Amino acid sequence: MNHILHIKNMVCNRCKMTIINLLDDEGFEVESIQLGKIVVKEQSSDDYVRLETQLNALGFEVIKDPTKALIEKIKINLIQHIEKNETDEILGKLESEIGKSYSTLSKTFSKSEGITLEKYFINLKIEKAKEYIQLNQLNFSEIAYSLNYKNSSHLSKQFKQVTGMSMTDYKNLQYGERKSLDEIV
């Protein structure tokens, strides 16, 4: 019999590898793993308690509430699209990718997180813009284009609203502060 674990803060491939290594060390047989979700062969309840403790120590959390699992699925979906530079109409695509109406997703997200889905997505895009600025790979227009803004002034305006500083000021900071993707709200 298989057991499904929904994992909070599992947002990248390094997270997956960390969890795979932990599961292997603990003797769990992994059937499948994807961001936010692991399917393992059934173990004793003591094994799950120990695993949950170790996951918590690494900054992860086993999600038991179906609403929280849905929220994590939404976040992971959006993060994956940001990482692939697929930001065009993504909020509209959530319906088909998650299998629930956008209205349901939006209301559930807002109620649970205290922020609208749209604002969360903007915050993700701003963090990605910060990454691009720090890596000094793209100019501001190219960053705006890669994040699907119509122009750099729109990105600049949102950047200032979210961070309190202009993109130029942020670029001039030697080590601008960034949030990890699992800390964005």
MARDRENTI-670218 format. One record per residue: z, y negated, x negated of N, C-alpha, C, O in turn; residue in one letter. Coordinates in Angstrom, 2 decimals. Layout:
<palos>
{palo {Z, Y, X}, {Z, Y, X}, {Z, Y, X}, {Z, Y, X}, 'a'}
...
</palos>
This chain:
<palos>
{palo {0.00, 1.18, -0.85}, {0.00, 0.00, 0.00}, {0.00, -1.24, -0.89}, {0.62, -1.25, -1.95}, 'm'}
{palo {-0.68, -2.28, -0.46}, {-0.77, -3.52, -1.22}, {0.16, -4.58, -0.66}, {0.50, -4.57, 0.52}, 'n'}
{palo {0.55, -5.50, -1.52}, {1.42, -6.60, -1.14}, {0.75, -7.90, -1.60}, {0.30, -8.00, -2.74}, 'h'}
{palo {0.67, -8.88, -0.70}, {0.04, -10.16, -1.02}, {1.12, -11.18, -1.33}, {2.07, -11.36, -0.57}, 'i'}
{palo {0.95, -11.86, -2.47}, {1.85, -12.93, -2.86}, {1.06, -14.23, -2.91}, {0.04, -14.31, -3.60}, 'l'}
{palo {1.53, -15.25, -2.19}, {0.94, -16.58, -2.28}, {1.80, -17.36, -3.27}, {3.02, -17.41, -3.14}, 'h'}
{palo {1.14, -17.97, -4.26}, {1.86, -18.62, -5.36}, {1.57, -20.11, -5.39}, {0.41, -20.53, -5.43}, 'i'}
{palo {2.63, -20.91, -5.36}, {2.51, -22.36, -5.46}, {2.38, -22.76, -6.92}, {2.99, -22.14, -7.80}, 'k'}
{palo {1.59, -23.79, -7.18}, {1.37, -24.38, -8.52}, {0.46, -23.53, -9.40}, {0.37, -23.79, -10.60}, 'n'}
{palo {-0.19, -22.56, -8.86}, {-1.14, -21.74, -9.61}, {-2.51, -22.40, -9.44}, {-3.27, -22.05, -8.54}, 'm'}
{palo {-2.81, -23.37, -10.31}, {-3.95, -24.25, -10.07}, {-5.07, -24.17, -11.11}, {-6.06, -24.89, -11.00}, 'v'}
{palo {-4.93, -23.30, -12.10}, {-5.98, -23.23, -13.12}, {-6.04, -21.81, -13.71}, {-5.19, -20.97, -13.42}, 'c'}
{palo {-7.04, -21.58, -14.53}, {-7.19, -20.25, -15.14}, {-6.05, -19.92, -16.10}, {-5.69, -18.75, -16.26}, 'n'}
{palo {-5.49, -20.93, -16.76}, {-4.33, -20.67, -17.64}, {-3.14, -20.20, -16.82}, {-2.36, -19.35, -17.26}, 'r'}
{palo {-3.00, -20.76, -15.61}, {-1.93, -20.30, -14.71}, {-2.15, -18.83, -14.37}, {-1.21, -18.03, -14.39}, 'c'}
{palo {-3.39, -18.49, -14.04}, {-3.71, -17.09, -13.71}, {-3.35, -16.17, -14.87}, {-2.75, -15.12, -14.66}, 'k'}
{palo {-3.71, -16.55, -16.09}, {-3.42, -15.70, -17.25}, {-1.92, -15.56, -17.47}, {-1.43, -14.48, -17.79}, 'm'}
{palo {-1.19, -16.64, -17.30}, {0.27, -16.59, -17.45}, {0.87, -15.60, -16.46}, {1.73, -14.80, -16.81}, 't'}
{palo {0.40, -15.67, -15.22}, {0.94, -14.79, -14.18}, {0.49, -13.35, -14.40}, {1.27, -12.42, -14.18}, 'i'}
{palo {-0.74, -13.15, -14.81}, {-1.22, -11.79, -15.11}, {-0.36, -11.17, -16.21}, {0.03, -10.01, -16.10}, 'i'}
{palo {-0.07, -11.93, -17.25}, {0.77, -11.42, -18.35}, {2.17, -11.07, -17.85}, {2.73, -10.05, -18.24}, 'n'}
{palo {2.73, -11.93, -16.99}, {4.06, -11.66, -16.43}, {4.03, -10.40, -15.58}, {4.91, -9.55, -15.71}, 'l'}
{palo {3.03, -10.27, -14.71}, {2.93, -9.08, -13.87}, {2.78, -7.82, -14.70}, {3.37, -6.79, -14.39}, 'l'}
{palo {1.99, -7.91, -15.74}, {1.81, -6.76, -16.64}, {3.12, -6.39, -17.32}, {3.48, -5.22, -17.39}, 'd'}
{palo {3.84, -7.41, -17.82}, {5.14, -7.17, -18.47}, {6.14, -6.54, -17.51}, {6.98, -5.74, -17.93}, 'd'}
{palo {6.06, -6.89, -16.24}, {7.00, -6.39, -15.23}, {6.54, -5.08, -14.60}, {7.23, -4.55, -13.73}, 'e'}
{palo {5.40, -4.57, -15.01}, {4.94, -3.28, -14.50}, {4.25, -3.33, -13.14}, {4.15, -2.30, -12.47}, 'g'}
{palo {3.79, -4.50, -12.73}, {3.07, -4.61, -11.47}, {1.61, -4.24, -11.70}, {1.02, -4.60, -12.72}, 'f'}
{palo {1.03, -3.53, -10.74}, {-0.37, -3.19, -10.81}, {-1.14, -4.19, -9.94}, {-0.97, -4.24, -8.72}, 'e'}
{palo {-1.98, -5.00, -10.59}, {-2.69, -6.06, -9.90}, {-3.98, -5.51, -9.32}, {-4.81, -4.93, -10.02}, 'v'}
{palo {-4.14, -5.71, -8.01}, {-5.38, -5.32, -7.32}, {-6.41, -6.44, -7.42}, {-7.58, -6.20, -7.70}, 'e'}
{palo {-5.96, -7.67, -7.18}, {-6.84, -8.84, -7.31}, {-6.00, -10.08, -7.53}, {-4.82, -10.14, -7.16}, 's'}
{palo {-6.63, -11.07, -8.14}, {-5.94, -12.33, -8.39}, {-6.96, -13.46, -8.25}, {-8.07, -13.40, -8.77}, 'i'}
{palo {-6.54, -14.48, -7.54}, {-7.31, -15.71, -7.45}, {-6.31, -16.84, -7.42}, {-5.12, -16.61, -7.21}, 'q'}
{palo {-6.77, -18.05, -7.61}, {-5.84, -19.17, -7.62}, {-5.03, -19.19, -6.33}, {-5.59, -19.24, -5.23}, 'l'}
{palo {-3.72, -19.14, -6.47}, {-2.82, -19.22, -5.33}, {-2.53, -17.92, -4.62}, {-1.70, -17.88, -3.71}, 'g'}
{palo {-3.21, -16.84, -5.01}, {-3.03, -15.58, -4.27}, {-3.17, -14.38, -5.21}, {-4.11, -14.29, -6.01}, 'k'}
{palo {-2.22, -13.46, -5.09}, {-2.23, -12.23, -5.88}, {-2.04, -11.06, -4.94}, {-1.21, -11.12, -4.04}, 'i'}
{palo {-2.79, -10.00, -5.16}, {-2.60, -8.76, -4.42}, {-2.16, -7.72, -5.44}, {-2.87, -7.44, -6.41}, 'v'}
{palo {-0.98, -7.14, -5.20}, {-0.43, -6.13, -6.11}, {-0.10, -4.87, -5.33}, {0.06, -4.89, -4.11}, 'v'}
{palo {0.01, -3.77, -6.06}, {0.48, -2.52, -5.44}, {1.95, -2.71, -5.09}, {2.69, -3.39, -5.80}, 'k'}
{palo {2.35, -2.10, -4.00}, {3.72, -2.22, -3.49}, {4.73, -1.80, -4.56}, {4.53, -0.82, -5.28}, 'e'}
{palo {5.81, -2.58, -4.66}, {6.91, -2.32, -5.60}, {8.22, -2.33, -4.81}, {8.23, -2.59, -3.60}, 'q'}
{palo {9.31, -2.04, -5.49}, {10.63, -2.11, -4.83}, {11.02, -3.56, -4.60}, {10.52, -4.46, -5.28}, 's'}
{palo {11.90, -3.79, -3.65}, {12.31, -5.17, -3.35}, {13.02, -5.81, -4.54}, {12.91, -7.02, -4.74}, 's'}
{palo {13.74, -5.02, -5.34}, {14.38, -5.56, -6.53}, {13.35, -6.11, -7.52}, {13.59, -7.12, -8.17}, 'd'}
{palo {12.21, -5.42, -7.63}, {11.15, -5.89, -8.52}, {10.63, -7.25, -8.07}, {10.34, -8.11, -8.91}, 'd'}
{palo {10.49, -7.45, -6.76}, {10.00, -8.73, -6.24}, {11.00, -9.85, -6.48}, {10.62, -10.98, -6.79}, 'y'}
{palo {12.27, -9.55, -6.33}, {13.31, -10.55, -6.58}, {13.26, -10.98, -8.05}, {13.30, -12.17, -8.35}, 'v'}
{palo {13.18, -10.02, -8.95}, {13.11, -10.32, -10.39}, {11.84, -11.11, -10.70}, {11.88, -12.08, -11.46}, 'r'}
{palo {10.71, -10.71, -10.12}, {9.44, -11.40, -10.35}, {9.53, -12.85, -9.85}, {9.08, -13.77, -10.53}, 'l'}
{palo {10.10, -13.03, -8.67}, {10.22, -14.38, -8.12}, {11.06, -15.27, -9.03}, {10.71, -16.44, -9.24}, 'e'}
{palo {12.13, -14.75, -9.56}, {12.99, -15.51, -10.47}, {12.21, -15.92, -11.72}, {12.31, -17.06, -12.17}, 't'}
{palo {11.43, -14.99, -12.26}, {10.66, -15.29, -13.46}, {9.52, -16.26, -13.18}, {9.20, -17.11, -14.02}, 'q'}
{palo {8.90, -16.14, -12.03}, {7.86, -17.10, -11.65}, {8.44, -18.50, -11.52}, {7.85, -19.48, -11.99}, 'l'}
{palo {9.61, -18.60, -10.89}, {10.28, -19.91, -10.76}, {10.58, -20.51, -12.12}, {10.44, -21.72, -12.31}, 'n'}
{palo {11.00, -19.69, -13.07}, {11.31, -20.18, -14.41}, {10.07, -20.74, -15.11}, {10.18, -21.60, -15.98}, 'a'}
{palo {8.90, -20.24, -14.72}, {7.64, -20.71, -15.30}, {7.02, -21.88, -14.52}, {5.95, -22.37, -14.88}, 'l'}
{palo {7.70, -22.32, -13.46}, {7.19, -23.44, -12.68}, {6.35, -23.05, -11.48}, {5.73, -23.90, -10.85}, 'g'}
{palo {6.31, -21.77, -11.16}, {5.58, -21.29, -10.00}, {6.58, -20.98, -8.89}, {7.79, -20.98, -9.11}, 'f'}
{palo {6.06, -20.71, -7.71}, {6.93, -20.39, -6.59}, {6.19, -19.46, -5.64}, {5.02, -19.68, -5.33}, 'e'}
{palo {6.87, -18.43, -5.18}, {6.30, -17.55, -4.17}, {6.43, -18.26, -2.82}, {7.52, -18.67, -2.43}, 'v'}
{palo {5.31, -18.40, -2.13}, {5.29, -19.10, -0.85}, {5.41, -18.06, 0.26}, {4.61, -17.13, 0.35}, 'i'}
{palo {6.40, -18.23, 1.09}, {6.63, -17.29, 2.19}, {6.24, -17.88, 3.54}, {5.95, -17.14, 4.48}, 'k'}
{palo {6.25, -19.18, 3.65}, {5.91, -19.88, 4.90}, {4.38, -19.99, 5.02}, {3.74, -20.51, 4.11}, 'd'}
{palo {3.80, -19.52, 6.11}, {2.33, -19.57, 6.28}, {1.76, -20.99, 6.23}, {0.65, -21.19, 5.74}, 'p'}
{palo {2.51, -21.98, 6.72}, {2.03, -23.36, 6.65}, {1.96, -23.83, 5.20}, {0.99, -24.48, 4.81}, 't'}
{palo {2.98, -23.52, 4.42}, {2.96, -23.90, 3.00}, {1.84, -23.17, 2.26}, {1.23, -23.74, 1.35}, 'k'}
{palo {1.58, -21.93, 2.63}, {0.48, -21.19, 2.01}, {-0.85, -21.86, 2.34}, {-1.73, -21.94, 1.48}, 'a'}
{palo {-1.00, -22.35, 3.56}, {-2.23, -23.07, 3.94}, {-2.37, -24.35, 3.14}, {-3.46, -24.67, 2.66}, 'l'}
{palo {-1.28, -25.08, 2.97}, {-1.30, -26.34, 2.20}, {-1.72, -26.05, 0.77}, {-2.53, -26.78, 0.20}, 'i'}
{palo {-1.17, -25.00, 0.18}, {-1.52, -24.64, -1.20}, {-3.00, -24.25, -1.29}, {-3.67, -24.58, -2.27}, 'e'}
{palo {-3.49, -23.55, -0.29}, {-4.91, -23.17, -0.26}, {-5.80, -24.41, -0.21}, {-6.83, -24.46, -0.89}, 'k'}
{palo {-5.42, -25.39, 0.58}, {-6.17, -26.65, 0.66}, {-6.17, -27.33, -0.70}, {-7.22, -27.75, -1.19}, 'i'}
{palo {-5.00, -27.45, -1.31}, {-4.89, -28.12, -2.61}, {-5.74, -27.42, -3.67}, {-6.47, -28.07, -4.42}, 'k'}
{palo {-5.64, -26.11, -3.72}, {-6.42, -25.36, -4.72}, {-7.91, -25.53, -4.49}, {-8.67, -25.69, -5.44}, 'i'}
{palo {-8.32, -25.50, -3.23}, {-9.73, -25.69, -2.90}, {-10.21, -27.05, -3.41}, {-11.27, -27.13, -4.04}, 'n'}
{palo {-9.46, -28.10, -3.14}, {-9.85, -29.44, -3.57}, {-9.84, -29.56, -5.09}, {-10.75, -30.16, -5.67}, 'l'}
{palo {-8.83, -29.01, -5.74}, {-8.75, -29.05, -7.20}, {-9.95, -28.34, -7.82}, {-10.54, -28.84, -8.78}, 'i'}
{palo {-10.32, -27.20, -7.28}, {-11.47, -26.47, -7.81}, {-12.75, -27.30, -7.69}, {-13.56, -27.33, -8.62}, 'q'}
{palo {-12.92, -27.97, -6.58}, {-14.11, -28.80, -6.41}, {-14.10, -30.00, -7.35}, {-15.15, -30.39, -7.87}, 'h'}
{palo {-12.95, -30.59, -7.57}, {-12.85, -31.71, -8.52}, {-13.21, -31.23, -9.92}, {-13.96, -31.89, -10.63}, 'i'}
{palo {-12.67, -30.09, -10.32}, {-12.93, -29.55, -11.66}, {-14.41, -29.22, -11.87}, {-14.90, -29.29, -13.00}, 'e'}
{palo {-15.10, -28.86, -10.81}, {-16.53, -28.53, -10.89}, {-17.41, -29.76, -10.62}, {-18.63, -29.64, -10.56}, 'k'}
{palo {-16.79, -30.93, -10.46}, {-17.51, -32.16, -10.11}, {-18.30, -32.00, -8.81}, {-19.40, -32.53, -8.68}, 'n'}
{palo {-17.73, -31.28, -7.87}, {-18.34, -31.09, -6.55}, {-17.51, -31.86, -5.53}, {-16.73, -31.27, -4.78}, 'e'}
{palo {-17.68, -33.17, -5.50}, {-16.85, -33.98, -4.62}, {-17.61, -34.53, -3.42}, {-17.02, -35.20, -2.57}, 't'}
{palo {-18.90, -34.25, -3.32}, {-19.71, -34.77, -2.23}, {-19.37, -34.06, -0.92}, {-19.55, -32.85, -0.80}, 'd'}
{palo {-18.89, -34.81, 0.05}, {-18.61, -34.28, 1.40}, {-17.63, -33.10, 1.41}, {-17.66, -32.29, 2.33}, 'e'}
{palo {-16.79, -33.01, 0.41}, {-15.92, -31.83, 0.31}, {-14.91, -31.76, 1.45}, {-14.56, -30.67, 1.91}, 'i'}
{palo {-14.43, -32.90, 1.90}, {-13.44, -32.84, 2.97}, {-14.05, -32.21, 4.22}, {-13.36, -31.50, 4.96}, 'l'}
{palo {-15.32, -32.46, 4.45}, {-16.01, -31.83, 5.57}, {-16.25, -30.34, 5.36}, {-16.32, -29.58, 6.32}, 'g'}
{palo {-16.39, -29.92, 4.10}, {-16.64, -28.52, 3.78}, {-15.39, -27.66, 3.89}, {-15.48, -26.43, 3.95}, 'k'}
{palo {-14.23, -28.29, 3.91}, {-12.97, -27.53, 3.99}, {-12.94, -26.61, 5.20}, {-12.44, -25.48, 5.12}, 'l'}
{palo {-13.48, -27.09, 6.32}, {-13.49, -26.29, 7.54}, {-14.07, -24.90, 7.29}, {-13.43, -23.89, 7.60}, 'e'}
{palo {-15.26, -24.87, 6.75}, {-15.92, -23.57, 6.56}, {-15.28, -22.77, 5.43}, {-15.22, -21.54, 5.50}, 's'}
{palo {-14.80, -23.43, 4.41}, {-14.22, -22.72, 3.26}, {-12.84, -22.14, 3.57}, {-12.46, -21.11, 3.01}, 'e'}
{palo {-12.10, -22.79, 4.44}, {-10.75, -22.31, 4.75}, {-10.71, -21.60, 6.10}, {-9.83, -20.78, 6.34}, 'i'}
{palo {-11.65, -21.92, 6.97}, {-11.72, -21.21, 8.24}, {-10.88, -21.81, 9.35}, {-10.53, -21.11, 10.30}, 'g'}
{palo {-10.56, -23.09, 9.23}, {-9.81, -23.80, 10.28}, {-10.49, -25.14, 10.48}, {-11.16, -25.65, 9.58}, 'k'}
{palo {-10.30, -25.72, 11.66}, {-10.93, -27.01, 11.93}, {-10.36, -28.07, 10.99}, {-9.21, -28.00, 10.56}, 's'}
{palo {-11.20, -29.06, 10.70}, {-10.75, -30.13, 9.82}, {-9.55, -30.86, 10.43}, {-8.62, -31.24, 9.73}, 'y'}
{palo {-9.58, -31.05, 11.73}, {-8.49, -31.72, 12.42}, {-7.17, -30.98, 12.20}, {-6.15, -31.60, 11.91}, 's'}
{palo {-7.19, -29.65, 12.33}, {-6.00, -28.84, 12.10}, {-5.52, -28.96, 10.66}, {-4.34, -29.14, 10.40}, 't'}
{palo {-6.48, -28.84, 9.73}, {-6.12, -28.94, 8.31}, {-5.51, -30.30, 7.99}, {-4.49, -30.38, 7.30}, 'l'}
{palo {-6.13, -31.36, 8.50}, {-5.67, -32.70, 8.22}, {-4.28, -32.96, 8.79}, {-3.42, -33.51, 8.10}, 's'}
{palo {-4.06, -32.57, 10.03}, {-2.75, -32.78, 10.67}, {-1.66, -31.96, 9.98}, {-0.57, -32.47, 9.73}, 'k'}
{palo {-1.96, -30.71, 9.67}, {-1.00, -29.84, 9.00}, {-0.64, -30.40, 7.63}, {0.53, -30.46, 7.25}, 't'}
{palo {-1.66, -30.82, 6.89}, {-1.44, -31.37, 5.55}, {-0.58, -32.63, 5.62}, {0.41, -32.75, 4.89}, 'f'}
{palo {-0.95, -33.56, 6.49}, {-0.20, -34.82, 6.60}, {1.25, -34.59, 6.99}, {2.16, -35.21, 6.43}, 's'}
{palo {1.47, -33.70, 7.95}, {2.83, -33.42, 8.41}, {3.67, -32.79, 7.29}, {4.84, -33.13, 7.12}, 'k'}
{palo {3.07, -31.87, 6.55}, {3.80, -31.16, 5.51}, {4.02, -32.00, 4.25}, {5.10, -31.97, 3.67}, 's'}
{palo {2.99, -32.75, 3.83}, {3.04, -33.44, 2.54}, {3.41, -34.92, 2.63}, {3.72, -35.54, 1.61}, 'e'}
{palo {3.39, -35.48, 3.83}, {3.73, -36.89, 3.97}, {2.65, -37.82, 3.44}, {2.92, -38.99, 3.16}, 'g'}
{palo {1.45, -37.32, 3.29}, {0.30, -38.09, 2.81}, {-0.94, -37.51, 3.49}, {-1.00, -36.31, 3.76}, 'i'}
{palo {-1.91, -38.36, 3.76}, {-3.11, -37.84, 4.40}, {-3.92, -37.00, 3.42}, {-3.81, -37.15, 2.20}, 't'}
{palo {-4.70, -36.13, 3.96}, {-5.60, -35.30, 3.14}, {-6.55, -36.18, 2.35}, {-6.83, -35.90, 1.18}, 'l'}
{palo {-7.05, -37.23, 2.97}, {-7.98, -38.14, 2.30}, {-7.30, -38.84, 1.12}, {-7.90, -38.95, 0.04}, 'e'}
{palo {-6.07, -39.30, 1.31}, {-5.33, -39.98, 0.23}, {-5.04, -39.00, -0.92}, {-5.14, -39.37, -2.09}, 'k'}
{palo {-4.69, -37.78, -0.58}, {-4.46, -36.77, -1.61}, {-5.73, -36.55, -2.43}, {-5.68, -36.47, -3.65}, 'y'}
{palo {-6.88, -36.45, -1.75}, {-8.15, -36.25, -2.43}, {-8.48, -37.43, -3.34}, {-8.98, -37.25, -4.45}, 'f'}
{palo {-8.21, -38.64, -2.87}, {-8.41, -39.83, -3.72}, {-7.52, -39.74, -4.95}, {-7.98, -40.03, -6.06}, 'i'}
{palo {-6.27, -39.36, -4.77}, {-5.34, -39.23, -5.91}, {-5.85, -38.20, -6.92}, {-5.73, -38.41, -8.13}, 'n'}
{palo {-6.41, -37.10, -6.43}, {-7.01, -36.11, -7.34}, {-8.16, -36.72, -8.13}, {-8.27, -36.52, -9.34}, 'l'}
{palo {-9.01, -37.45, -7.44}, {-10.16, -38.07, -8.11}, {-9.72, -39.10, -9.15}, {-10.34, -39.21, -10.21}, 'k'}
{palo {-8.67, -39.84, -8.85}, {-8.16, -40.83, -9.80}, {-7.60, -40.13, -11.04}, {-7.80, -40.60, -12.16}, 'i'}
{palo {-6.90, -39.01, -10.86}, {-6.41, -38.26, -12.02}, {-7.57, -37.74, -12.87}, {-7.49, -37.72, -14.09}, 'e'}
{palo {-8.63, -37.31, -12.21}, {-9.81, -36.85, -12.95}, {-10.45, -38.03, -13.69}, {-10.90, -37.87, -14.82}, 'k'}
{palo {-10.48, -39.20, -13.06}, {-11.01, -40.39, -13.72}, {-10.17, -40.71, -14.96}, {-10.71, -41.07, -16.01}, 'a'}
{palo {-8.84, -40.60, -14.85}, {-7.97, -40.83, -16.01}, {-8.32, -39.87, -17.15}, {-8.36, -40.27, -18.31}, 'k'}
{palo {-8.56, -38.61, -16.79}, {-8.94, -37.62, -17.80}, {-10.23, -38.05, -18.50}, {-10.31, -38.03, -19.73}, 'e'}
{palo {-11.23, -38.42, -17.73}, {-12.49, -38.86, -18.32}, {-12.29, -40.07, -19.22}, {-12.87, -40.14, -20.31}, 'y'}
{palo {-11.47, -41.02, -18.78}, {-11.22, -42.21, -19.59}, {-10.56, -41.83, -20.90}, {-10.95, -42.31, -21.97}, 'i'}
{palo {-9.55, -40.97, -20.84}, {-8.85, -40.57, -22.06}, {-9.74, -39.79, -23.02}, {-9.63, -39.93, -24.24}, 'q'}
{palo {-10.63, -38.98, -22.47}, {-11.53, -38.20, -23.32}, {-12.65, -39.07, -23.90}, {-13.34, -38.66, -24.83}, 'l'}
{palo {-12.82, -40.26, -23.33}, {-13.81, -41.21, -23.80}, {-15.22, -40.61, -23.86}, {-16.00, -40.91, -24.77}, 'n'}
{palo {-15.53, -39.77, -22.88}, {-16.83, -39.10, -22.86}, {-17.86, -39.86, -22.02}, {-19.06, -39.80, -22.29}, 'q'}
{palo {-17.38, -40.57, -21.00}, {-18.28, -41.23, -20.06}, {-17.88, -42.69, -19.90}, {-16.71, -43.04, -20.04}, 'l'}
{palo {-18.86, -43.54, -19.61}, {-18.51, -44.92, -19.28}, {-18.07, -44.97, -17.82}, {-18.16, -43.97, -17.11}, 'n'}
{palo {-17.60, -46.12, -17.37}, {-17.05, -46.22, -16.02}, {-18.08, -45.89, -14.94}, {-17.75, -45.24, -13.95}, 'f'}
{palo {-19.31, -46.32, -15.12}, {-20.36, -46.01, -14.14}, {-20.62, -44.51, -14.07}, {-20.79, -43.96, -12.98}, 's'}
{palo {-20.63, -43.85, -15.21}, {-20.85, -42.40, -15.24}, {-19.67, -41.65, -14.62}, {-19.85, -40.64, -13.95}, 'e'}
{palo {-18.47, -42.16, -14.84}, {-17.28, -41.56, -14.22}, {-17.39, -41.68, -12.70}, {-17.15, -40.72, -11.97}, 'i'}
{palo {-17.74, -42.88, -12.23}, {-17.88, -43.10, -10.79}, {-18.93, -42.16, -10.21}, {-18.72, -41.56, -9.16}, 'a'}
{palo {-20.05, -42.05, -10.89}, {-21.12, -41.18, -10.41}, {-20.66, -39.72, -10.37}, {-20.93, -39.01, -9.40}, 'y'}
{palo {-19.97, -39.28, -11.42}, {-19.54, -37.87, -11.47}, {-18.52, -37.54, -10.38}, {-18.40, -36.39, -9.97}, 's'}
{palo {-17.79, -38.54, -9.93}, {-16.79, -38.34, -8.87}, {-17.33, -38.71, -7.50}, {-16.59, -38.79, -6.52}, 'l'}
{palo {-18.65, -38.95, -7.44}, {-19.38, -39.20, -6.20}, {-19.01, -40.52, -5.52}, {-19.02, -40.62, -4.30}, 'n'}
{palo {-18.68, -41.53, -6.33}, {-18.53, -42.88, -5.79}, {-19.90, -43.53, -5.76}, {-20.74, -43.25, -6.61}, 'y'}
{palo {-20.12, -44.40, -4.79}, {-21.42, -45.08, -4.69}, {-21.64, -46.04, -5.85}, {-22.78, -46.27, -6.26}, 'k'}
{palo {-20.54, -46.60, -6.36}, {-20.65, -47.49, -7.52}, {-19.30, -47.56, -8.23}, {-18.28, -47.12, -7.70}, 'n'}
{palo {-19.32, -48.12, -9.42}, {-18.09, -48.16, -10.22}, {-17.07, -49.14, -9.65}, {-15.87, -48.98, -9.88}, 's'}
{palo {-17.52, -50.16, -8.91}, {-16.54, -51.10, -8.36}, {-15.67, -50.44, -7.28}, {-14.50, -50.78, -7.15}, 's'}
{palo {-16.24, -49.50, -6.53}, {-15.45, -48.78, -5.53}, {-14.37, -47.93, -6.22}, {-13.21, -47.93, -5.81}, 'h'}
{palo {-14.78, -47.22, -7.27}, {-13.81, -46.44, -8.05}, {-12.76, -47.37, -8.65}, {-11.57, -47.08, -8.59}, 'l'}
{palo {-13.20, -48.48, -9.23}, {-12.26, -49.42, -9.86}, {-11.21, -49.92, -8.88}, {-10.03, -50.04, -9.22}, 's'}
{palo {-11.66, -50.23, -7.66}, {-10.74, -50.71, -6.63}, {-9.71, -49.64, -6.28}, {-8.51, -49.92, -6.21}, 'k'}
{palo {-10.17, -48.40, -6.06}, {-9.23, -47.31, -5.74}, {-8.32, -47.01, -6.93}, {-7.14, -46.74, -6.75}, 'q'}
{palo {-8.86, -47.05, -8.13}, {-8.07, -46.79, -9.33}, {-6.91, -47.79, -9.40}, {-5.76, -47.40, -9.66}, 'f'}
{palo {-7.21, -49.07, -9.17}, {-6.16, -50.09, -9.23}, {-5.15, -49.91, -8.11}, {-3.95, -50.10, -8.34}, 'k'}
{palo {-5.60, -49.54, -6.90}, {-4.68, -49.32, -5.79}, {-3.71, -48.18, -6.10}, {-2.52, -48.27, -5.78}, 'q'}
{palo {-4.21, -47.12, -6.71}, {-3.39, -45.94, -6.98}, {-2.49, -46.13, -8.19}, {-1.32, -45.77, -8.16}, 'v'}
{palo {-3.04, -46.69, -9.27}, {-2.30, -46.76, -10.53}, {-1.60, -48.10, -10.77}, {-0.65, -48.18, -11.55}, 't'}
{palo {-2.07, -49.16, -10.10}, {-1.50, -50.48, -10.32}, {-2.11, -51.20, -11.52}, {-1.66, -52.28, -11.89}, 'g'}
{palo {-3.14, -50.61, -12.12}, {-3.80, -51.25, -13.26}, {-5.30, -51.01, -13.19}, {-5.77, -50.10, -12.51}, 'm'}
{palo {-6.03, -51.84, -13.90}, {-7.47, -51.67, -13.91}, {-7.84, -50.49, -14.82}, {-7.03, -50.03, -15.62}, 's'}
{palo {-9.06, -50.02, -14.66}, {-9.54, -48.92, -15.51}, {-9.59, -49.38, -16.97}, {-9.29, -48.59, -17.87}, 'm'}
{palo {-9.95, -50.62, -17.21}, {-10.00, -51.16, -18.57}, {-8.61, -51.20, -19.18}, {-8.41, -50.81, -20.33}, 't'}
{palo {-7.63, -51.67, -18.40}, {-6.25, -51.69, -18.90}, {-5.78, -50.27, -19.22}, {-5.13, -50.04, -20.24}, 'd'}
{palo {-6.12, -49.32, -18.34}, {-5.74, -47.93, -18.59}, {-6.39, -47.42, -19.87}, {-5.76, -46.73, -20.67}, 'y'}
{palo {-7.65, -47.75, -20.06}, {-8.38, -47.31, -21.25}, {-7.75, -47.88, -22.52}, {-7.72, -47.23, -23.57}, 'k'}
{palo {-7.24, -49.10, -22.42}, {-6.65, -49.76, -23.60}, {-5.26, -49.22, -23.95}, {-4.77, -49.44, -25.05}, 'n'}
{palo {-4.64, -48.51, -23.01}, {-3.38, -47.84, -23.34}, {-3.69, -46.70, -24.30}, {-4.68, -46.00, -24.10}, 'l'}
{palo {-2.90, -46.52, -25.31}, {-3.20, -45.46, -26.24}, {-3.02, -44.08, -25.62}, {-3.84, -43.18, -25.81}, 'q'}
{palo {-1.96, -43.93, -24.88}, {-1.69, -42.65, -24.21}, {-1.29, -42.93, -22.77}, {-0.11, -42.95, -22.44}, 'y'}
{palo {-2.28, -43.15, -21.94}, {-2.01, -43.42, -20.53}, {-1.36, -42.22, -19.86}, {-1.65, -41.07, -20.18}, 'g'}
{palo {-0.48, -42.51, -18.93}, {0.26, -41.45, -18.25}, {-0.62, -40.77, -17.21}, {-1.29, -41.42, -16.41}, 'e'}
{palo {-0.61, -39.45, -17.25}, {-1.34, -38.67, -16.26}, {-0.38, -37.69, -15.61}, {0.65, -37.32, -16.18}, 'r'}
{palo {-0.73, -37.27, -14.39}, {0.06, -36.28, -13.68}, {-0.66, -34.93, -13.78}, {-1.89, -34.87, -13.79}, 'k'}
{palo {0.10, -33.87, -13.85}, {-0.52, -32.56, -13.78}, {-0.96, -32.34, -12.33}, {-0.37, -32.90, -11.40}, 's'}
{palo {-1.99, -31.54, -12.14}, {-2.57, -31.38, -10.82}, {-1.59, -30.84, -9.79}, {-1.73, -31.14, -8.60}, 'l'}
{palo {-0.62, -30.07, -10.21}, {0.35, -29.54, -9.25}, {1.44, -30.55, -8.89}, {2.29, -30.26, -8.04}, 'd'}
{palo {1.43, -31.73, -9.51}, {2.42, -32.76, -9.20}, {1.86, -33.89, -8.35}, {2.59, -34.81, -7.99}, 'e'}
{palo {0.58, -33.83, -8.02}, {-0.04, -34.91, -7.26}, {0.33, -34.78, -5.79}, {0.22, -33.72, -5.18}, 'i'}
{palo {0.77, -35.90, -5.25}, {1.03, -36.02, -3.80}, {0.44, -37.31, -3.30}, {0.54, -37.62, -2.12}, 'v'}
</palos>
